[in-house]
């Protein structure tokens, strides 16, 4: 038996101290801000609220002794401006408003993304579009599911260094970096492969096999969908899905940032990022690079992470955009595989308190005979590693993605992306450390294991979005067709070399002999999904979707001599056709001006008076903005 501790964890009673020095370099033009179409509109919008604030000032305020008496205030009837009503299903986003003489960007026709002109930010990022939870372009607030979005600002403010830190900081999510299955998550009673891990919305395989420790600097946000998530990410997501979204280009002045940090264990982090518009009209870029050297209090253990990512967006015209992105990630690790648990009353043991409790038994050495004794950890082994001297673990991952977005009309959009993913992972360690309490024992039993992965994934995702009027109600339908081909090769040691070493100051030695066997797995996946939202009122919408998949799996395996393992049923092939769906509704809150503003008198152009409620005025204001 052994107790595990994450590589980046601190020892009991020892705290890690980080010294962070952020550097922000931002090039902004105040003149350009005032010339933009949105800024003047915001200023004009704020003027009525200023007038309201002045009107509501206490009437008992004392007049200035230097000023004379105020003359009478004359109020004239305002000229009524007729508002053109917009039929349901044809309204346009408010972000599309432009000054006369300026072309309107068609990127704002559909729901804006996180990098576009969006609703004001909220502390819980409820106004952020969560692509992993819905393809309808809905915000986290509008999706009939529990969605938590942690953006880059929150990541920096809370000091999250790795994606595991982010998950641990999320509500209702637990996470850990066990050396054999790093970046493992649990939520709603589900764990491991019951939670899909996505990279920019793409699933690469079982999370227990493909998960890696990742630094957070290159991420724009992390989306956590809690509860069934197979509609978007495919089969297996019973407990939920976690989506990592890398930073993307923005249109505007170039913004750059850099940071560095150093901690009390002599670990460090550093990163640099830059993005904005280039000198080429319509071409925007984003580039990020980071490196982490995370050291542990356990002897000879560390995790070194490197990440480089970039993306180019090119706007061919107002309705067509193409883009390309890459990302390279590398981690080099020397993992901590546990400290042996020992019986507290064994001769020579120096017990500790406050770390473990219970009764000691031995799983790897055929159990224990006789009465069970209290368990403890020898105080002299708190910093000791029992891994072999030539141990190593790590991965090299490469992402290549490219696609386009075509706004065919104001109400029809087609977007597609192709992607390629290549990864090599390896583990080469002593993975078992178990104390032997038999007569004449007192040593630690060790056992080796090595595993190598070679994974290649290719695929395409295409979305067709249609905004329409259905029986007088706004309706949005998204049809998604995706296809992927996965080749996953595994080489595993079948020798399991073992030995015994001393509990105190062990002779760690080398890995020793090994014999390997090969596994080859191929998976072809084709999926067709439909997702729809119909707005029955301004604040009430029905949302539903269905996904149909065709998964074809084939696998073959060979023994250590290279012979086909036909006795074990290899090769074999099978087909799965899962169908999943989701139905829900969204009930939005009523705006404050719909409730608090009283009914007021208005005058028509013909001079006749009429009553107008706050809700009607708000609706009229919305339509004016849409025009």
C-alpha positions in Angstrom: 0.0 0.0 0.0 1.1 3.5 -0.6 -0.1 7.1 -0.2 0.0 9.3 -3.3 0.7 13.0 -3.4 0.5 15.2 -6.5 3.9 16.3 -7.9 3.0 19.9 -7.5 1.6 19.5 -4.0 3.3 21.0 -0.9 4.4 18.9 2.1 2.2 19.0 5.2 3.0 22.1 7.1 4.9 23.6 4.2 3.4 26.3 2.0 4.5 27.2 -1.4 5.2 30.9 -1.9 4.8 32.3 -5.4 6.2 35.6 -6.5 4.4 36.8 -9.6 5.5 39.7 -11.8 3.0 40.4 -14.5 3.8 42.7 -17.3 1.1 44.2 -19.5 1.8 46.1 -22.8 -1.3 47.5 -24.4 -1.6 49.8 -27.4 -4.9 51.5 -27.4 -6.0 54.6 -29.3 -8.4 56.9 -27.4 -9.3 58.6 -30.7 -10.1 55.3 -32.3 -12.4 54.5 -29.4 -14.4 57.6 -29.8 -14.6 57.1 -33.5 -16.0 53.6 -33.1 -19.7 53.1 -33.6 -20.3 51.5 -30.2 -18.6 54.1 -28.0 -20.8 57.1 -28.9 -23.9 54.9 -28.6 -22.9 54.0 -25.1 -22.3 57.7 -24.2 -25.7 58.6 -25.6 -27.3 55.8 -23.7 -25.9 56.9 -20.4 -27.2 60.5 -20.8 -30.8 59.6 -19.9 -29.6 57.8 -16.7 -27.7 60.9 -15.7 -30.8 63.0 -16.2 -32.8 60.5 -14.1 -30.2 60.7 -11.3 -30.4 64.4 -11.3 -34.2 64.3 -11.2 -34.2 61.9 -8.2 -31.9 64.1 -6.2 -33.3 65.2 -2.8 -35.6 68.2 -3.1 -34.4 69.6 0.2 -30.9 70.3 -1.1 -29.8 73.8 -0.2 -29.2 76.2 -3.1 -25.8 77.7 -3.7 -25.5 81.1 -2.0 -23.6 82.5 -5.0 -26.4 81.6 -7.5 -29.5 83.5 -8.1 -33.0 82.1 -8.0 -33.9 79.6 -10.7 -36.5 80.7 -13.3 -39.5 78.6 -14.2 -38.8 75.3 -16.0 -40.8 75.0 -19.3 -41.5 71.5 -20.5 -42.6 71.0 -24.1 -44.1 67.9 -25.6 -41.5 65.8 -27.4 -41.9 65.0 -31.0 -42.9 61.4 -31.3 -40.7 59.3 -33.6 -42.5 56.4 -35.2 -40.7 53.2 -34.6 -40.7 50.6 -37.3 -41.6 47.2 -35.9 -39.4 44.3 -36.9 -41.1 41.0 -37.6 -40.0 38.0 -35.5 -37.2 36.0 -37.0 -35.7 38.9 -38.9 -34.2 41.0 -36.1 -30.4 41.6 -36.2 -27.9 41.7 -33.4 -27.5 45.0 -31.6 -23.8 44.7 -32.2 -24.5 45.2 -35.9 -25.4 48.9 -35.4 -23.1 51.2 -37.4 -22.8 54.9 -38.1 -24.0 56.0 -41.5 -21.4 55.5 -44.1 -19.7 52.6 -42.4 -20.2 49.0 -43.5 -21.8 46.7 -41.1 -19.8 43.6 -40.2 -21.8 40.5 -40.9 -19.9 38.6 -38.2 -22.4 40.0 -35.7 -25.5 38.6 -37.4 -25.4 35.4 -35.3 -24.9 35.3 -31.5 -21.4 36.9 -30.9 -18.6 34.7 -29.5 -16.5 35.5 -26.6 -14.1 37.6 -28.6 -16.8 39.6 -30.4 -19.0 42.4 -29.2 -20.9 40.7 -26.5 -23.1 41.5 -23.5 -21.4 43.0 -20.4 -19.2 40.6 -18.5 -20.6 39.2 -15.2 -18.7 37.7 -12.2 -19.8 34.2 -13.2 -19.3 34.7 -16.9 -23.0 34.0 -17.6 -22.9 36.2 -20.7 -20.1 34.1 -22.3 -21.0 31.9 -25.2 -20.3 28.3 -24.2 -19.6 26.4 -27.4 -19.1 23.0 -25.6 -22.6 23.2 -24.1 -24.6 24.3 -27.2 -23.9 25.1 -30.9 -26.7 27.6 -31.0 -24.5 30.4 -29.9 -26.2 30.7 -26.6 -24.7 32.2 -23.5 -24.2 30.1 -20.3 -27.3 31.9 -18.9 -29.5 30.7 -21.8 -28.5 27.0 -21.9 -30.8 24.6 -20.1 -27.9 22.9 -18.3 -25.4 23.7 -15.6 -22.5 25.4 -17.3 -19.5 27.1 -15.5 -17.1 29.2 -17.6 -13.7 30.1 -16.1 -12.1 32.8 -18.3 -8.5 33.9 -18.5 -9.0 36.8 -16.1 -10.5 34.6 -13.4 -7.6 32.1 -14.0 -5.0 34.8 -13.4 -6.9 36.4 -10.4 -7.1 33.0 -8.6 -3.6 31.9 -9.4 -4.6 28.7 -11.3 -1.3 27.4 -12.7 -2.6 24.1 -14.3 -5.9 22.9 -15.7 -6.2 20.6 -12.6 -6.1 23.7 -10.4 -9.0 25.1 -12.5 -11.1 22.0 -12.0 -10.4 22.0 -8.3 -11.6 25.6 -8.1 -14.8 24.9 -9.9 -18.1 24.2 -8.0 -18.9 20.5 -7.6 -15.8 19.3 -9.4 -12.9 17.3 -7.9 -9.6 16.7 -9.7 -6.2 15.1 -9.3 -3.0 14.3 -11.0 -2.4 10.6 -10.2 0.9 9.8 -12.0 -0.7 7.1 -14.1 -3.8 9.1 -15.0 -3.1 12.8 -14.7 -5.9 15.4 -15.1 -8.6 13.1 -13.9 -11.9 14.7 -12.9 -15.0 13.7 -11.0 -18.4 15.4 -10.9 -22.0 14.4 -10.0 -20.8 11.0 -8.9 -19.0 10.1 -12.2 -15.3 10.0 -13.0 -12.7 9.0 -15.5 -14.0 8.1 -18.9 -17.6 9.1 -17.9 -16.4 12.7 -18.3 -15.3 13.8 -21.7 -12.3 16.1 -22.1 -12.4 18.3 -25.1 -9.8 20.6 -26.7 -11.5 23.5 -28.6 -14.6 21.3 -28.7 -12.8 18.2 -30.1 -12.8 14.9 -28.2 -9.5 13.0 -28.6 -10.2 9.8 -26.7 -10.7 8.4 -23.2 -9.6 11.0 -20.7 -7.8 8.4 -18.4 -5.5 7.6 -21.3 -5.1 10.9 -23.1 -5.2 13.5 -20.2 -2.1 15.5 -19.6 -1.0 18.2 -17.2 -1.5 21.6 -18.9 -0.4 25.1 -18.1 -3.2 27.7 -18.1 -1.4 30.7 -19.8 -2.3 29.7 -23.4 -6.0 29.2 -22.5 -8.8 31.8 -23.2 -11.2 29.9 -21.0 -12.3 26.6 -19.6 -16.0 25.5 -20.0 -17.4 22.9 -17.6 -20.7 21.3 -18.5 -22.0 19.4 -15.5 -24.4 16.6 -16.2 -25.1 14.6 -19.4 -23.1 16.1 -22.3 -23.2 13.5 -25.1 -25.3 15.8 -27.3 -22.3 17.9 -28.0 -19.2 15.8 -27.3 -20.4 12.3 -28.1 -20.9 9.0 -26.3 -19.6 8.5 -22.8 -20.2 11.9 -21.3 -22.6 10.7 -18.6 -21.2 12.9 -15.9 -20.2 16.0 -18.0 -17.6 17.5 -20.2 -14.6 19.9 -19.7 -13.6 22.0 -22.7 -10.2 23.8 -23.0 -10.3 26.8 -25.4 -7.1 28.4 -26.5 -6.7 32.1 -27.0 -7.8 33.4 -30.4 -7.1 36.6 -32.4 -9.1 39.8 -31.9 -9.6 42.7 -34.3 -8.1 46.0 -33.0 -4.9 47.4 -31.6 -2.2 44.9 -30.8 -2.2 43.8 -27.1 0.7 42.0 -25.5 1.3 40.5 -22.1 4.1 38.8 -20.3 4.6 37.2 -16.9 7.0 35.4 -14.7 6.8 33.8 -11.3 9.2 32.0 -8.8 8.2 29.9 -5.8 9.8 28.7 -2.6 10.6 25.2 -4.0 12.7 26.9 -6.8 10.1 26.3 -9.4 9.2 29.0 -12.0 6.8 29.9 -14.7 7.1 32.3 -17.6 5.0 33.3 -20.6 4.4 35.8 -23.4 1.4 36.5 -25.5 0.5 38.9 -28.2 -2.5 39.5 -30.6 -4.4 42.0 -32.7 -4.7 43.3 -36.2 -1.7 43.3 -38.6 -0.8 45.8 -41.3 -2.6 43.6 -43.8 -6.2 44.6 -43.9 -8.5 41.9 -42.5 -5.6 39.8 -41.0 -5.6 39.3 -37.2 -3.2 37.1 -35.2 -2.6 35.5 -31.8 0.6 34.0 -30.5 1.3 32.6 -27.0 4.3 30.7 -25.5 4.8 29.5 -21.9 7.1 27.3 -19.9 6.7 25.9 -16.4 9.2 24.0 -14.2 7.2 22.8 -11.2 9.2 21.1 -8.5 8.0 19.0 -5.6 9.2 18.5 -2.0 9.7 14.8 -2.9 13.3 14.0 -3.9 13.9 14.1 -7.7 10.4 14.8 -8.8 9.3 17.6 -11.1 7.0 18.5 -14.1 8.2 20.6 -17.0 5.6 22.0 -19.3 6.1 23.8 -22.6 3.3 25.2 -24.8 3.3 27.2 -28.0 0.1 28.2 -29.8 -0.9 30.5 -32.5 -3.8 31.4 -34.9 -4.4 33.6 -37.9 -7.8 34.9 -38.9 -8.3 36.4 -42.4 -11.5 38.2 -43.3 -11.8 37.9 -47.1 -14.9 40.1 -47.1 -17.8 41.0 -44.9 -19.3 37.6 -45.2 -16.4 35.2 -45.5 -13.5 34.4 -43.0 -10.8 31.8 -43.0 -8.5 30.8 -40.2 -5.7 28.5 -39.3 -4.3 27.4 -35.9 -1.5 25.3 -34.4 -0.5 24.2 -30.9 2.4 22.2 -29.7 2.6 20.9 -26.1 5.3 19.0 -24.3 5.6 17.8 -20.8 8.6 16.1 -19.2 7.9 14.5 -15.9 9.6 12.5 -13.1 6.5 11.4 -11.1 6.1 10.5 -7.5 4.6 7.0 -7.2 3.9 6.9 -3.5 5.3 6.4 0.0 5.0 3.0 1.6 2.5 2.7 4.4 3.9 0.7 7.3 2.5 -0.9 10.5 3.0 1.5 13.4 4.3 -1.1 15.8 6.9 -2.7 13.4 10.4 -2.7 15.0 12.4 0.4 14.1 9.5 2.4 12.6 9.3 6.1 13.5 5.6 6.8 13.2 4.0 10.1 12.2 0.6 11.4 13.2 -2.1 13.4 11.4 -1.4 12.1 7.9 -3.0 8.6 7.6 -5.2 6.5 9.9 -6.8 3.1 9.9 -5.4 -0.5 9.9 -2.5 -1.7 7.8 -2.6 -4.5 5.4 -0.6 -5.6 2.3 -2.3 -6.0 -1.0 0.7 -6.8 -3.2 2.4 -9.4 -1.0 -0.6 -11.7 -0.5 -2.2 -9.8 2.3 -1.3 -10.1 6.0 -1.7 -12.9 8.5 -2.5 -12.2 12.2 -4.1 -9.2 13.7 -4.1 -5.9 11.8 -2.0 -3.1 13.3 -2.5 0.7 13.1 -1.1 2.2 9.9 1.4 5.1 9.7 4.2 6.6 7.6 7.7 6.5 8.8 8.8 10.1 9.5 12.1 9.5 7.8 10.5 8.7 4.4 8.4 11.9 3.9 10.7 13.2 1.2 11.9 9.9 -0.2 11.2 8.7 -3.7 11.4 5.0 -4.5 11.3 5.4 -8.3 14.2 4.0 -10.4 17.0 6.4 -11.4 16.2 6.2 -15.1 12.5 6.8 -14.8 10.8 9.2 -17.2 7.3 10.2 -18.3 6.0 12.7 -20.7 4.2 13.5 -23.9 4.5 15.5 -27.2 1.3 16.7 -28.7 0.7 18.6 -32.0 -2.6 20.2 -33.1 -3.3 21.6 -36.6 -6.7 23.1 -37.3 -8.1 25.2 -40.1 -11.5 26.3 -41.2 -13.9 28.9 -42.6 -17.0 30.8 -41.6 -19.4 31.9 -44.4 -22.4 34.1 -43.7 -24.4 33.1 -46.7 -27.3 35.5 -45.8 -28.2 37.5 -42.7 -30.0 34.3 -41.4 -27.8 31.5 -42.8 -24.3 30.7 -41.7 -22.0 27.8 -42.7 -18.8 27.1 -40.8 -16.4 24.1 -41.0 -13.1 23.1 -39.6 -10.7 20.2 -40.3 -8.2 19.1 -37.7 -5.2 16.8 -37.2 -3.9 15.6 -33.8 -0.7 13.7 -33.2 0.5 12.5 -29.8 3.3 10.4 -28.3 3.0 9.6 -24.6 5.3 7.4 -22.4 5.5 6.1 -18.9 8.7 4.3 -17.7 8.6 3.9 -13.9 8.6 1.8 -10.8 4.9 2.0 -10.0 4.4 -0.2 -6.9 6.0 0.4 -3.5 4.8 -2.0 -0.8 6.2 -2.6 2.7 7.0 -6.2 3.6 6.2 -6.9 7.3 6.8 -10.7 7.2 9.4 -12.2 9.6 12.8 -11.2 8.3 11.2 -8.6 6.0 11.2 -4.9 6.7 12.0 -3.9 3.1 9.9 -2.3 0.3 8.7 -4.4 -2.6 8.9 -2.6 -6.0 7.4 -3.4 -9.4 8.0 -1.8 -12.8 5.7 -0.9 -15.7 6.3 0.9 -19.0 3.6 2.1 -21.5 4.0 3.9 -24.8 1.2 5.6 -26.9 1.2 6.6 -30.5 -2.0 8.4 -31.4 -3.2 10.0 -34.6 -6.6 11.6 -35.1 -8.1 13.3 -38.2 -11.5 14.8 -38.5 -14.0 17.5 -39.7 -16.8 19.3 -38.0 -19.3 21.3 -40.1 -22.2 23.4 -38.8 -25.1 24.9 -40.7 -27.1 27.6 -38.7 -30.4 28.8 -39.9 -32.4 31.7 -38.3 -36.0 31.7 -39.3 -39.6 32.5 -38.4 -41.6 29.5 -37.3 -45.3 30.2 -36.7 -44.5 33.7 -35.8 -41.7 32.8 -33.3 -38.0 33.3 -33.6 -36.3 30.0 -34.4 -32.7 28.9 -34.7 -31.7 25.5 -36.0 -28.1 24.1 -36.1 -27.3 21.0 -38.1 -23.9 19.5 -37.3 -22.1 16.8 -39.3 -18.8 15.5 -37.9 -16.5 12.7 -38.9 -13.2 11.4 -37.5 -10.7 8.6 -37.8 -8.5 7.5 -34.9 -5.5 5.2 -34.8 -4.3 4.4 -31.3 -1.2 2.1 -30.9 -0.1 1.0 -27.5 3.2 -0.8 -26.5 3.2 -2.2 -22.9 5.8 -4.0 -20.8 4.7 -7.5 -19.9 7.7 -8.5 -17.8 6.9 -6.5 -14.6 10.4 -6.6 -13.2 10.5 -6.4 -9.4 12.9 -6.2 -6.5 13.2 -5.2 -2.8 15.0 -2.1 -1.4 15.5 -0.7 2.0 12.8 1.5 3.6 15.4 4.2 4.6 17.9 5.4 1.9 16.9 2.9 -0.8 19.2 1.9 -3.6 16.9 3.1 -6.4 18.7 1.2 -9.2 17.6 1.1 -12.8 14.5 -0.2 -14.6 16.0 -3.4 -15.7 14.8 -6.0 -18.3 11.5 -5.7 -20.1 9.4 -7.5 -22.8 6.7 -5.7 -24.6 3.4 -6.6 -26.4 1.5 -4.5 -28.9 -2.1 -3.3 -29.2 -3.6 -1.6 -32.3 -7.0 0.1 -32.2 -8.8 1.9 -34.9 -12.1 3.9 -34.5 -14.1 5.6 -37.3 -16.9 7.9 -36.0 -19.6 9.7 -38.0 -22.2 11.8 -36.2 -25.2 13.8 -37.2 -26.8 16.2 -34.7 -29.7 18.7 -34.7 -30.2 21.4 -32.1 -33.0 23.9 -32.1 -34.2 26.9 -30.1 -37.6 28.5 -30.5 -38.4 31.7 -28.6 -42.1 31.8 -27.5 -41.7 35.1 -25.6 -38.9 37.6 -25.0 -37.9 35.7 -21.9 -39.0 32.1 -22.6 -37.5 29.6 -25.1 -37.7 25.9 -25.7 -34.4 24.2 -26.6 -33.8 20.7 -27.7 -31.5 18.5 -29.7 -30.7 14.9 -30.8 -27.4 13.2 -31.9 -27.0 10.0 -33.8 -23.6 8.3 -34.1 -22.1 5.5 -36.0 -18.9 4.2 -34.3 -16.9 1.4 -35.8 -14.2 -0.2 -33.6 -11.5 -2.7 -34.6 -8.7 -4.0 -32.5 -5.9 -6.5 -32.7 -3.1 -7.5 -30.3 0.1 -9.5 -30.3 2.1 -11.2 -27.6 5.7 -10.6 -26.6 6.9 -12.9 -29.4 4.9 -11.1 -32.0 2.2 -13.7 -32.4 -1.4 -12.8 -32.9 -3.4 -13.4 -29.7 -6.1 -15.3 -31.3 -6.9 -17.3 -28.2 -7.9 -14.0 -26.5 -10.3 -13.2 -29.3 -8.1 -10.9 -31.4 -8.7 -9.5 -33.9 -12.3 -8.3 -33.3 -14.5 -5.6 -34.7 -17.9 -4.2 -33.6 -20.2 -1.3 -34.4 -22.0 1.0 -32.0 -24.9 3.3 -32.9 -25.8 5.4 -29.8 -28.5 8.0 -29.9 -28.7 10.8 -27.4 -30.8 13.9 -26.9 -31.7 16.8 -24.7 -34.9 18.9 -24.1 -35.2 21.9 -21.9 -36.4 25.4 -21.6 -35.0 28.8 -20.7 -36.9 31.3 -18.6 -35.1 34.6 -18.4 -35.4 37.2 -15.7 -37.6 40.3 -16.3 -35.5 43.4 -16.9 -35.6 46.0 -14.1 -37.2 48.7 -16.3 -40.1 46.3 -17.1 -41.1 46.3 -13.4 -39.9 49.6 -11.9 -40.7 52.2 -14.5 -44.2 53.5 -14.2 -46.8 54.0 -16.9 -46.4 57.4 -18.4 -48.3 59.7 -20.8 -47.1 59.9 -24.4 -48.3 62.1 -27.2 -48.8 60.9 -30.8 -47.8 62.9 -33.8 -51.5 63.8 -34.3 -51.5 65.4 -30.8 -53.5 62.7 -29.1 -52.2 61.3 -25.7 -51.9 57.7 -24.8 -50.4 55.5 -22.0 -47.2 53.5 -22.4 -45.7 51.1 -20.0 -42.1 50.6 -19.1 -42.0 47.3 -20.9 -43.4 48.9 -24.1 -40.8 51.6 -23.9 -38.1 49.0 -23.4 -39.3 47.0 -26.4 -39.4 50.2 -28.5 -35.9 51.0 -27.4 -34.7 47.5 -28.4 -36.3 47.9 -31.9 -34.7 51.3 -32.4 -31.3 49.8 -31.5 -31.9 46.9 -34.0 -32.7 49.4 -36.7 
